[in-house]
Amino acid sequence: MLRLSLQITFQVKSVKRRRASRRQFLRLMYLKAIFITDETLWGLLEDV
């Protein structure tokens, strides 16, 4: 899961470099936020 987050981060960086549309950039940021939240939730579940 963490690897997936890093992959998305890399995608976001390349999107910035290519100066893609703002909507595409925001979509990648949204996906990244979901994965980070997902990891956090799993971390909390493991602690219980």
mmCIF entry with sequence, helices, sheets and N, C-alpha, C, O atoms, coordinates in Angstrom:
data_MODEL
# 
_entry.id   MODEL 
# 
_entity.id                         1 
_entity.type                       polymer 
_entity.pdbx_number_of_molecules   1 
# 
_entity_poly.entity_id                      1 
_entity_poly.type                           'polypeptide(L)' 
_entity_poly.nstd_linkage                   no 
_entity_poly.nstd_monomer                   no 
_entity_poly.pdbx_seq_one_letter_code       MLRLSLQITFQVKSVKRRRASRRQFLRLMYLKAIFITDETLWGLLEDV 
_entity_poly.pdbx_seq_one_letter_code_can   MLRLSLQITFQVKSVKRRRASRRQFLRLMYLKAIFITDETLWGLLEDV 
_entity_poly.pdbx_strand_id                 A 
# 
loop_
_entity_poly_seq.entity_id 
_entity_poly_seq.num 
_entity_poly_seq.mon_id 
_entity_poly_seq.hetero 
1 1  MET n 
1 2  LEU n 
1 3  ARG n 
1 4  LEU n 
1 5  SER n 
1 6  LEU n 
1 7  GLN n 
1 8  ILE n 
1 9  THR n 
1 10 PHE n 
1 11 GLN n 
1 12 VAL n 
1 13 LYS n 
1 14 SER n 
1 15 VAL n 
1 16 LYS n 
1 17 ARG n 
1 18 ARG n 
1 19 ARG n 
1 20 ALA n 
1 21 SER n 
1 22 ARG n 
1 23 ARG n 
1 24 GLN n 
1 25 PHE n 
1 26 LEU n 
1 27 ARG n 
1 28 LEU n 
1 29 MET n 
1 30 TYR n 
1 31 LEU n 
1 32 LYS n 
1 33 ALA n 
1 34 ILE n 
1 35 PHE n 
1 36 ILE n 
1 37 THR n 
1 38 ASP n 
1 39 GLU n 
1 40 THR n 
1 41 LEU n 
1 42 TRP n 
1 43 GLY n 
1 44 LEU n 
1 45 LEU n 
1 46 GLU n 
1 47 ASP n 
1 48 VAL n 
# 
_struct_asym.id          A 
_struct_asym.entity_id   1 
# 
loop_
_struct_conf.conf_type_id 
_struct_conf.id 
_struct_conf.pdbx_PDB_helix_id 
_struct_conf.beg_label_comp_id 
_struct_conf.beg_label_asym_id 
_struct_conf.beg_label_seq_id 
_struct_conf.pdbx_beg_PDB_ins_code 
_struct_conf.end_label_comp_id 
_struct_conf.end_label_asym_id 
_struct_conf.end_label_seq_id 
_struct_conf.pdbx_end_PDB_ins_code 
_struct_conf.beg_auth_comp_id 
_struct_conf.beg_auth_asym_id 
_struct_conf.beg_auth_seq_id 
_struct_conf.end_auth_comp_id 
_struct_conf.end_auth_asym_id 
_struct_conf.end_auth_seq_id 
_struct_conf.pdbx_PDB_helix_class 
_struct_conf.details 
_struct_conf.pdbx_PDB_helix_length 
HELX_P HELX_P1 AA1 LEU A 2  ? ARG A 18 ? LEU A 2  ARG A 18 1 ? 17 
HELX_P HELX_P2 AA2 ARG A 22 ? ASP A 47 ? ARG A 22 ASP A 47 1 ? 26 
# 
_struct_conf_type.id          HELX_P 
_struct_conf_type.criteria    ? 
_struct_conf_type.reference   ? 
# 
loop_
_atom_site.group_PDB 
_atom_site.id 
_atom_site.type_symbol 
_atom_site.label_atom_id 
_atom_site.label_alt_id 
_atom_site.label_comp_id 
_atom_site.label_asym_id 
_atom_site.label_entity_id 
_atom_site.label_seq_id 
_atom_site.pdbx_PDB_ins_code 
_atom_site.Cartn_x 
_atom_site.Cartn_y 
_atom_site.Cartn_z 
_atom_site.occupancy 
_atom_site.B_iso_or_equiv 
_atom_site.pdbx_formal_charge 
_atom_site.auth_seq_id 
_atom_site.auth_comp_id 
_atom_site.auth_asym_id 
_atom_site.auth_atom_id 
_atom_site.pdbx_PDB_model_num 
ATOM 1   N N  . MET A 1 1  ? 0.834  -1.207 0.000   1.00 0.00 ? 1  MET A N  1 
ATOM 2   C CA . MET A 1 1  ? 0.000  0.000  0.000   1.00 0.00 ? 1  MET A CA 1 
ATOM 3   C C  . MET A 1 1  ? 0.869  1.259  0.000   1.00 0.00 ? 1  MET A C  1 
ATOM 4   O O  . MET A 1 1  ? 0.584  2.229  -0.702  1.00 0.00 ? 1  MET A O  1 
ATOM 5   N N  . LEU A 1 2  ? 1.923  1.222  0.793   1.00 0.00 ? 2  LEU A N  1 
ATOM 6   C CA . LEU A 1 2  ? 2.816  2.381  0.864   1.00 0.00 ? 2  LEU A CA 1 
ATOM 7   C C  . LEU A 1 2  ? 3.481  2.625  -0.491  1.00 0.00 ? 2  LEU A C  1 
ATOM 8   O O  . LEU A 1 2  ? 3.649  3.764  -0.927  1.00 0.00 ? 2  LEU A O  1 
ATOM 9   N N  . ARG A 1 3  ? 3.850  1.528  -1.137  1.00 0.00 ? 3  ARG A N  1 
ATOM 10  C CA . ARG A 1 3  ? 4.494  1.645  -2.449  1.00 0.00 ? 3  ARG A CA 1 
ATOM 11  C C  . ARG A 1 3  ? 3.559  2.339  -3.439  1.00 0.00 ? 3  ARG A C  1 
ATOM 12  O O  . ARG A 1 3  ? 3.989  3.138  -4.271  1.00 0.00 ? 3  ARG A O  1 
ATOM 13  N N  . LEU A 1 4  ? 2.273  2.014  -3.329  1.00 0.00 ? 4  LEU A N  1 
ATOM 14  C CA . LEU A 1 4  ? 1.269  2.612  -4.211  1.00 0.00 ? 4  LEU A CA 1 
ATOM 15  C C  . LEU A 1 4  ? 1.201  4.125  -3.991  1.00 0.00 ? 4  LEU A C  1 
ATOM 16  O O  . LEU A 1 4  ? 1.085  4.897  -4.943  1.00 0.00 ? 4  LEU A O  1 
ATOM 17  N N  . SER A 1 5  ? 1.273  4.533  -2.734  1.00 0.00 ? 5  SER A N  1 
ATOM 18  C CA . SER A 1 5  ? 1.260  5.965  -2.401  1.00 0.00 ? 5  SER A CA 1 
ATOM 19  C C  . SER A 1 5  ? 2.462  6.670  -3.026  1.00 0.00 ? 5  SER A C  1 
ATOM 20  O O  . SER A 1 5  ? 2.335  7.757  -3.590  1.00 0.00 ? 5  SER A O  1 
ATOM 21  N N  . LEU A 1 6  ? 3.627  6.038  -2.920  1.00 0.00 ? 6  LEU A N  1 
ATOM 22  C CA . LEU A 1 6  ? 4.835  6.628  -3.483  1.00 0.00 ? 6  LEU A CA 1 
ATOM 23  C C  . LEU A 1 6  ? 4.724  6.727  -5.001  1.00 0.00 ? 6  LEU A C  1 
ATOM 24  O O  . LEU A 1 6  ? 5.189  7.691  -5.610  1.00 0.00 ? 6  LEU A O  1 
ATOM 25  N N  . GLN A 1 7  ? 4.097  5.709  -5.602  1.00 0.00 ? 7  GLN A N  1 
ATOM 26  C CA . GLN A 1 7  ? 3.904  5.710  -7.047  1.00 0.00 ? 7  GLN A CA 1 
ATOM 27  C C  . GLN A 1 7  ? 3.026  6.888  -7.456  1.00 0.00 ? 7  GLN A C  1 
ATOM 28  O O  . GLN A 1 7  ? 3.304  7.566  -8.445  1.00 0.00 ? 7  GLN A O  1 
ATOM 29  N N  . ILE A 1 8  ? 1.970  7.123  -6.691  1.00 0.00 ? 8  ILE A N  1 
ATOM 30  C CA . ILE A 1 8  ? 1.060  8.233  -6.979  1.00 0.00 ? 8  ILE A CA 1 
ATOM 31  C C  . ILE A 1 8  ? 1.779  9.565  -6.795  1.00 0.00 ? 8  ILE A C  1 
ATOM 32  O O  . ILE A 1 8  ? 1.580  10.493 -7.579  1.00 0.00 ? 8  ILE A O  1 
ATOM 33  N N  . THR A 1 9  ? 2.617  9.662  -5.758  1.00 0.00 ? 9  THR A N  1 
ATOM 34  C CA . THR A 1 9  ? 3.392  10.882 -5.528  1.00 0.00 ? 9  THR A CA 1 
ATOM 35  C C  . THR A 1 9  ? 4.278  11.169 -6.738  1.00 0.00 ? 9  THR A C  1 
ATOM 36  O O  . THR A 1 9  ? 4.387  12.310 -7.186  1.00 0.00 ? 9  THR A O  1 
ATOM 37  N N  . PHE A 1 10 ? 4.905  10.121 -7.257  1.00 0.00 ? 10 PHE A N  1 
ATOM 38  C CA . PHE A 1 10 ? 5.758  10.265 -8.438  1.00 0.00 ? 10 PHE A CA 1 
ATOM 39  C C  . PHE A 1 10 ? 4.939  10.738 -9.635  1.00 0.00 ? 10 PHE A C  1 
ATOM 40  O O  . PHE A 1 10 ? 5.390  11.591 -10.399 1.00 0.00 ? 10 PHE A O  1 
ATOM 41  N N  . GLN A 1 11 ? 3.734  10.185 -9.800  1.00 0.00 ? 11 GLN A N  1 
ATOM 42  C CA . GLN A 1 11 ? 2.851  10.599 -10.892 1.00 0.00 ? 11 GLN A CA 1 
ATOM 43  C C  . GLN A 1 11 ? 2.512  12.080 -10.769 1.00 0.00 ? 11 GLN A C  1 
ATOM 44  O O  . GLN A 1 11 ? 2.528  12.814 -11.757 1.00 0.00 ? 11 GLN A O  1 
ATOM 45  N N  . VAL A 1 12 ? 2.208  12.508 -9.554  1.00 0.00 ? 12 VAL A N  1 
ATOM 46  C CA . VAL A 1 12 ? 1.861  13.912 -9.319  1.00 0.00 ? 12 VAL A CA 1 
ATOM 47  C C  . VAL A 1 12 ? 3.024  14.816 -9.715  1.00 0.00 ? 12 VAL A C  1 
ATOM 48  O O  . VAL A 1 12 ? 2.819  15.860 -10.333 1.00 0.00 ? 12 VAL A O  1 
ATOM 49  N N  . LYS A 1 13 ? 4.247  14.415 -9.358  1.00 0.00 ? 13 LYS A N  1 
ATOM 50  C CA . LYS A 1 13 ? 5.423  15.216 -9.697  1.00 0.00 ? 13 LYS A CA 1 
ATOM 51  C C  . LYS A 1 13 ? 5.593  15.320 -11.210 1.00 0.00 ? 13 LYS A C  1 
ATOM 52  O O  . LYS A 1 13 ? 5.893  16.393 -11.733 1.00 0.00 ? 13 LYS A O  1 
ATOM 53  N N  . SER A 1 14 ? 5.400  14.201 -11.912 1.00 0.00 ? 14 SER A N  1 
ATOM 54  C CA . SER A 1 14 ? 5.561  14.233 -13.365 1.00 0.00 ? 14 SER A CA 1 
ATOM 55  C C  . SER A 1 14 ? 4.450  15.060 -14.014 1.00 0.00 ? 14 SER A C  1 
ATOM 56  O O  . SER A 1 14 ? 4.668  15.705 -15.039 1.00 0.00 ? 14 SER A O  1 
ATOM 57  N N  . VAL A 1 15 ? 3.265  15.037 -13.413 1.00 0.00 ? 15 VAL A N  1 
ATOM 58  C CA . VAL A 1 15 ? 2.161  15.861 -13.925 1.00 0.00 ? 15 VAL A CA 1 
ATOM 59  C C  . VAL A 1 15 ? 2.512  17.337 -13.780 1.00 0.00 ? 15 VAL A C  1 
ATOM 60  O O  . VAL A 1 15 ? 2.261  18.131 -14.686 1.00 0.00 ? 15 VAL A O  1 
ATOM 61  N N  . LYS A 1 16 ? 3.088  17.699 -12.647 1.00 0.00 ? 16 LYS A N  1 
ATOM 62  C CA . LYS A 1 16 ? 3.499  19.091 -12.430 1.00 0.00 ? 16 LYS A CA 1 
ATOM 63  C C  . LYS A 1 16 ? 4.515  19.497 -13.493 1.00 0.00 ? 16 LYS A C  1 
ATOM 64  O O  . LYS A 1 16 ? 4.444  20.593 -14.049 1.00 0.00 ? 16 LYS A O  1 
ATOM 65  N N  . ARG A 1 17 ? 5.454  18.605 -13.767 1.00 0.00 ? 17 ARG A N  1 
ATOM 66  C CA . ARG A 1 17 ? 6.509  18.908 -14.715 1.00 0.00 ? 17 ARG A CA 1 
ATOM 67  C C  . ARG A 1 17 ? 5.931  19.119 -16.116 1.00 0.00 ? 17 ARG A C  1 
ATOM 68  O O  . ARG A 1 17 ? 6.365  20.002 -16.857 1.00 0.00 ? 17 ARG A O  1 
ATOM 69  N N  . ARG A 1 18 ? 4.948  18.293 -16.459 1.00 0.00 ? 18 ARG A N  1 
ATOM 70  C CA . ARG A 1 18 ? 4.339  18.397 -17.785 1.00 0.00 ? 18 ARG A CA 1 
ATOM 71  C C  . ARG A 1 18 ? 3.323  19.531 -17.866 1.00 0.00 ? 18 ARG A C  1 
ATOM 72  O O  . ARG A 1 18 ? 2.831  19.868 -18.943 1.00 0.00 ? 18 ARG A O  1 
ATOM 73  N N  . ARG A 1 19 ? 3.021  20.109 -16.716 1.00 0.00 ? 19 ARG A N  1 
ATOM 74  C CA . ARG A 1 19 ? 2.021  21.185 -16.656 1.00 0.00 ? 19 ARG A CA 1 
ATOM 75  C C  . ARG A 1 19 ? 0.690  20.736 -17.256 1.00 0.00 ? 19 ARG A C  1 
ATOM 76  O O  . ARG A 1 19 ? 0.102  21.415 -18.097 1.00 0.00 ? 19 ARG A O  1 
ATOM 77  N N  . ALA A 1 20 ? 0.236  19.573 -16.796 1.00 0.00 ? 20 ALA A N  1 
ATOM 78  C CA . ALA A 1 20 ? -1.052 19.049 -17.262 1.00 0.00 ? 20 ALA A CA 1 
ATOM 79  C C  . ALA A 1 20 ? -2.178 19.929 -16.736 1.00 0.00 ? 20 ALA A C  1 
ATOM 80  O O  . ALA A 1 20 ? -1.958 20.868 -15.970 1.00 0.00 ? 20 ALA A O  1 
ATOM 81  N N  . SER A 1 21 ? -3.381 19.600 -17.166 1.00 0.00 ? 21 SER A N  1 
ATOM 82  C CA . SER A 1 21 ? -4.537 20.396 -16.748 1.00 0.00 ? 21 SER A CA 1 
ATOM 83  C C  . SER A 1 21 ? -4.703 20.349 -15.232 1.00 0.00 ? 21 SER A C  1 
ATOM 84  O O  . SER A 1 21 ? -4.359 19.358 -14.588 1.00 0.00 ? 21 SER A O  1 
ATOM 85  N N  . ARG A 1 22 ? -5.226 21.416 -14.685 1.00 0.00 ? 22 ARG A N  1 
ATOM 86  C CA . ARG A 1 22 ? -5.426 21.528 -13.243 1.00 0.00 ? 22 ARG A CA 1 
ATOM 87  C C  . ARG A 1 22 ? -6.345 20.423 -12.727 1.00 0.00 ? 22 ARG A C  1 
ATOM 88  O O  . ARG A 1 22 ? -6.148 19.906 -11.628 1.00 0.00 ? 22 ARG A O  1 
ATOM 89  N N  . ARG A 1 23 ? -7.344 20.069 -13.524 1.00 0.00 ? 23 ARG A N  1 
ATOM 90  C CA . ARG A 1 23 ? -8.298 19.044 -13.100 1.00 0.00 ? 23 ARG A CA 1 
ATOM 91  C C  . ARG A 1 23 ? -7.611 17.688 -12.935 1.00 0.00 ? 23 ARG A C  1 
ATOM 92  O O  . ARG A 1 23 ? -7.892 16.954 -11.987 1.00 0.00 ? 23 ARG A O  1 
ATOM 93  N N  . GLN A 1 24 ? -6.719 17.364 -13.852 1.00 0.00 ? 24 GLN A N  1 
ATOM 94  C CA . GLN A 1 24 ? -5.998 16.093 -13.772 1.00 0.00 ? 24 GLN A CA 1 
ATOM 95  C C  . GLN A 1 24 ? -5.100 16.080 -12.535 1.00 0.00 ? 24 GLN A C  1 
ATOM 96  O O  . GLN A 1 24 ? -5.002 15.066 -11.844 1.00 0.00 ? 24 GLN A O  1 
ATOM 97  N N  . PHE A 1 25 ? -4.451 17.199 -12.262 1.00 0.00 ? 25 PHE A N  1 
ATOM 98  C CA . PHE A 1 25 ? -3.584 17.326 -11.094 1.00 0.00 ? 25 PHE A CA 1 
ATOM 99  C C  . PHE A 1 25 ? -4.391 17.145 -9.811  1.00 0.00 ? 25 PHE A C  1 
ATOM 100 O O  . PHE A 1 25 ? -3.971 16.428 -8.903  1.00 0.00 ? 25 PHE A O  1 
ATOM 101 N N  . LEU A 1 26 ? -5.551 17.800 -9.741  1.00 0.00 ? 26 LEU A N  1 
ATOM 102 C CA . LEU A 1 26 ? -6.405 17.697 -8.557  1.00 0.00 ? 26 LEU A CA 1 
ATOM 103 C C  . LEU A 1 26 ? -6.907 16.270 -8.367  1.00 0.00 ? 26 LEU A C  1 
ATOM 104 O O  . LEU A 1 26 ? -7.040 15.802 -7.236  1.00 0.00 ? 26 LEU A O  1 
ATOM 105 N N  . ARG A 1 27 ? -7.186 15.580 -9.470  1.00 0.00 ? 27 ARG A N  1 
ATOM 106 C CA . ARG A 1 27 ? -7.664 14.201 -9.378  1.00 0.00 ? 27 ARG A CA 1 
ATOM 107 C C  . ARG A 1 27 ? -6.577 13.309 -8.777  1.00 0.00 ? 27 ARG A C  1 
ATOM 108 O O  . ARG A 1 27 ? -6.865 12.442 -7.951  1.00 0.00 ? 27 ARG A O  1 
ATOM 109 N N  . LEU A 1 28 ? -5.334 13.526 -9.192  1.00 0.00 ? 28 LEU A N  1 
ATOM 110 C CA . LEU A 1 28 ? -4.226 12.746 -8.644  1.00 0.00 ? 28 LEU A CA 1 
ATOM 111 C C  . LEU A 1 28 ? -4.036 13.045 -7.160  1.00 0.00 ? 28 LEU A C  1 
ATOM 112 O O  . LEU A 1 28 ? -3.770 12.138 -6.372  1.00 0.00 ? 28 LEU A O  1 
ATOM 113 N N  . MET A 1 29 ? -4.169 14.305 -6.781  1.00 0.00 ? 29 MET A N  1 
ATOM 114 C CA . MET A 1 29 ? -4.039 14.677 -5.373  1.00 0.00 ? 29 MET A CA 1 
ATOM 115 C C  . MET A 1 29 ? -5.149 14.035 -4.548  1.00 0.00 ? 29 MET A C  1 
ATOM 116 O O  . MET A 1 29 ? -4.927 13.603 -3.417  1.00 0.00 ? 29 MET A O  1 
ATOM 117 N N  . TYR A 1 30 ? -6.347 13.978 -5.128  1.00 0.00 ? 30 TYR A N  1 
ATOM 118 C CA . TYR A 1 30 ? -7.504 13.369 -4.461  1.00 0.00 ? 30 TYR A CA 1 
ATOM 119 C C  . TYR A 1 30 ? -7.260 11.877 -4.238  1.00 0.00 ? 30 TYR A C  1 
ATOM 120 O O  . TYR A 1 30 ? -7.528 11.354 -3.156  1.00 0.00 ? 30 TYR A O  1 
ATOM 121 N N  . LEU A 1 31 ? -6.750 11.192 -5.270  1.00 0.00 ? 31 LEU A N  1 
ATOM 122 C CA . LEU A 1 31 ? -6.432 9.765  -5.151  1.00 0.00 ? 31 LEU A CA 1 
ATOM 123 C C  . LEU A 1 31 ? -5.363 9.548  -4.091  1.00 0.00 ? 31 LEU A C  1 
ATOM 124 O O  . LEU A 1 31 ? -5.453 8.617  -3.291  1.00 0.00 ? 31 LEU A O  1 
ATOM 125 N N  . LYS A 1 32 ? -4.361 10.402 -4.088  1.00 0.00 ? 32 LYS A N  1 
ATOM 126 C CA . LYS A 1 32 ? -3.271 10.304 -3.121  1.00 0.00 ? 32 LYS A CA 1 
ATOM 127 C C  . LYS A 1 32 ? -3.819 10.443 -1.705  1.00 0.00 ? 32 LYS A C  1 
ATOM 128 O O  . LYS A 1 32 ? -3.436 9.692  -0.807  1.00 0.00 ? 32 LYS A O  1 
ATOM 129 N N  . ALA A 1 33 ? -4.718 11.408 -1.508  1.00 0.00 ? 33 ALA A N  1 
ATOM 130 C CA . ALA A 1 33 ? -5.314 11.629 -0.189  1.00 0.00 ? 33 ALA A CA 1 
ATOM 131 C C  . ALA A 1 33 ? -6.095 10.399 0.265   1.00 0.00 ? 33 ALA A C  1 
ATOM 132 O O  . ALA A 1 33 ? -6.054 10.035 1.440   1.00 0.00 ? 33 ALA A O  1 
ATOM 133 N N  . ILE A 1 34 ? -6.809 9.757  -0.666  1.00 0.00 ? 34 ILE A N  1 
ATOM 134 C CA . ILE A 1 34 ? -7.572 8.553  -0.325  1.00 0.00 ? 34 ILE A CA 1 
ATOM 135 C C  . ILE A 1 34 ? -6.626 7.453  0.149   1.00 0.00 ? 34 ILE A C  1 
ATOM 136 O O  . ILE A 1 34 ? -6.897 6.793  1.151   1.00 0.00 ? 34 ILE A O  1 
ATOM 137 N N  . PHE A 1 35 ? -5.518 7.252  -0.565  1.00 0.00 ? 35 PHE A N  1 
ATOM 138 C CA . PHE A 1 35 ? -4.590 6.187  -0.193  1.00 0.00 ? 35 PHE A CA 1 
ATOM 139 C C  . PHE A 1 35 ? -3.921 6.465  1.145   1.00 0.00 ? 35 PHE A C  1 
ATOM 140 O O  . PHE A 1 35 ? -3.724 5.546  1.940   1.00 0.00 ? 35 PHE A O  1 
ATOM 141 N N  . ILE A 1 36 ? -3.571 7.710  1.402   1.00 0.00 ? 36 ILE A N  1 
ATOM 142 C CA . ILE A 1 36 ? -2.962 8.071  2.685   1.00 0.00 ? 36 ILE A CA 1 
ATOM 143 C C  . ILE A 1 36 ? -3.955 7.818  3.814   1.00 0.00 ? 36 ILE A C  1 
ATOM 144 O O  . ILE A 1 36 ? -3.591 7.279  4.859   1.00 0.00 ? 36 ILE A O  1 
ATOM 145 N N  . THR A 1 37 ? -5.217 8.211  3.599   1.00 0.00 ? 37 THR A N  1 
ATOM 146 C CA . THR A 1 37 ? -6.262 7.999  4.601   1.00 0.00 ? 37 THR A CA 1 
ATOM 147 C C  . THR A 1 37 ? -6.471 6.513  4.836   1.00 0.00 ? 37 THR A C  1 
ATOM 148 O O  . THR A 1 37 ? -6.623 6.072  5.975   1.00 0.00 ? 37 THR A O  1 
ATOM 149 N N  . ASP A 1 38 ? -6.479 5.740  3.750   1.00 0.00 ? 38 ASP A N  1 
ATOM 150 C CA . ASP A 1 38 ? -6.667 4.293  3.819   1.00 0.00 ? 38 ASP A CA 1 
ATOM 151 C C  . ASP A 1 38 ? -5.566 3.663  4.665   1.00 0.00 ? 38 ASP A C  1 
ATOM 152 O O  . ASP A 1 38 ? -5.842 2.816  5.514   1.00 0.00 ? 38 ASP A O  1 
ATOM 153 N N  . GLU A 1 39 ? -4.331 4.070  4.437   1.00 0.00 ? 39 GLU A N  1 
ATOM 154 C CA . GLU A 1 39 ? -3.196 3.543  5.199   1.00 0.00 ? 39 GLU A CA 1 
ATOM 155 C C  . GLU A 1 39 ? -3.335 3.893  6.673   1.00 0.00 ? 39 GLU A C  1 
ATOM 156 O O  . GLU A 1 39 ? -3.063 3.065  7.542   1.00 0.00 ? 39 GLU A O  1 
ATOM 157 N N  . THR A 1 40 ? -3.757 5.116  6.952   1.00 0.00 ? 40 THR A N  1 
ATOM 158 C CA . THR A 1 40 ? -3.922 5.565  8.334   1.00 0.00 ? 40 THR A CA 1 
ATOM 159 C C  . THR A 1 40 ? -4.985 4.739  9.040   1.00 0.00 ? 40 THR A C  1 
ATOM 160 O O  . THR A 1 40 ? -4.807 4.338  10.190  1.00 0.00 ? 40 THR A O  1 
ATOM 161 N N  . LEU A 1 41 ? -6.101 4.482  8.344   1.00 0.00 ? 41 LEU A N  1 
ATOM 162 C CA . LEU A 1 41 ? -7.183 3.684  8.927   1.00 0.00 ? 41 LEU A CA 1 
ATOM 163 C C  . LEU A 1 41 ? -6.711 2.269  9.230   1.00 0.00 ? 41 LEU A C  1 
ATOM 164 O O  . LEU A 1 41 ? -7.020 1.728  10.291  1.00 0.00 ? 41 LEU A O  1 
ATOM 165 N N  . TRP A 1 42 ? -5.966 1.666  8.309   1.00 0.00 ? 42 TRP A N  1 
ATOM 166 C CA . TRP A 1 42 ? -5.448 0.314  8.540   1.00 0.00 ? 42 TRP A CA 1 
ATOM 167 C C  . TRP A 1 42 ? -4.483 0.316  9.721   1.00 0.00 ? 42 TRP A C  1 
ATOM 168 O O  . TRP A 1 42 ? -4.468 -0.621 10.520  1.00 0.00 ? 42 TRP A O  1 
ATOM 169 N N  . GLY A 1 43 ? -3.683 1.367  9.827   1.00 0.00 ? 43 GLY A N  1 
ATOM 170 C CA . GLY A 1 43 ? -2.750 1.481  10.946  1.00 0.00 ? 43 GLY A CA 1 
ATOM 171 C C  . GLY A 1 43 ? -3.489 1.539  12.269  1.00 0.00 ? 43 GLY A C  1 
ATOM 172 O O  . GLY A 1 43 ? -3.068 0.921  13.247  1.00 0.00 ? 43 GLY A O  1 
ATOM 173 N N  . LEU A 1 44 ? -4.599 2.285  12.305  1.00 0.00 ? 44 LEU A N  1 
ATOM 174 C CA . LEU A 1 44 ? -5.402 2.399  13.522  1.00 0.00 ? 44 LEU A CA 1 
ATOM 175 C C  . LEU A 1 44 ? -6.046 1.060  13.863  1.00 0.00 ? 44 LEU A C  1 
ATOM 176 O O  . LEU A 1 44 ? -6.110 0.681  15.033  1.00 0.00 ? 44 LEU A O  1 
ATOM 177 N N  . LEU A 1 45 ? -6.526 0.340  12.842  1.00 0.00 ? 45 LEU A N  1 
ATOM 178 C CA . LEU A 1 45 ? -7.157 -0.961 13.068  1.00 0.00 ? 45 LEU A CA 1 
ATOM 179 C C  . LEU A 1 45 ? -6.154 -1.960 13.639  1.00 0.00 ? 45 LEU A C  1 
ATOM 180 O O  . LEU A 1 45 ? -6.494 -2.764 14.508  1.00 0.00 ? 45 LEU A O  1 
ATOM 181 N N  . GLU A 1 46 ? -4.919 -1.905 13.146  1.00 0.00 ? 46 GLU A N  1 
ATOM 182 C CA . GLU A 1 46 ? -3.885 -2.825 13.625  1.00 0.00 ? 46 GLU A CA 1 
ATOM 183 C C  . GLU A 1 46 ? -3.530 -2.542 15.080  1.00 0.00 ? 46 GLU A C  1 
ATOM 184 O O  . GLU A 1 46 ? -3.164 -3.456 15.820  1.00 0.00 ? 46 GLU A O  1 
ATOM 185 N N  . ASP A 1 47 ? -3.635 -1.286 15.492  1.00 0.00 ? 47 ASP A N  1 
ATOM 186 C CA . ASP A 1 47 ? -3.293 -0.917 16.871  1.00 0.00 ? 47 ASP A CA 1 
ATOM 187 C C  . ASP A 1 47 ? -4.326 -1.412 17.874  1.00 0.00 ? 47 ASP A C  1 
ATOM 188 O O  . ASP A 1 47 ? -4.008 -1.644 19.041  1.00 0.00 ? 47 ASP A O  1 
ATOM 189 N N  . VAL A 1 48 ? -5.572 -1.575 17.412  1.00 0.00 ? 48 VAL A N  1 
ATOM 190 C CA . VAL A 1 48 ? -6.650 -1.983 18.326  1.00 0.00 ? 48 VAL A CA 1 
ATOM 191 C C  . VAL A 1 48 ? -6.437 -3.420 18.796  1.00 0.00 ? 48 VAL A C  1 
ATOM 192 O O  . VAL A 1 48 ? -7.239 -3.942 19.570  1.00 0.00 ? 48 VAL A O  1 
# 
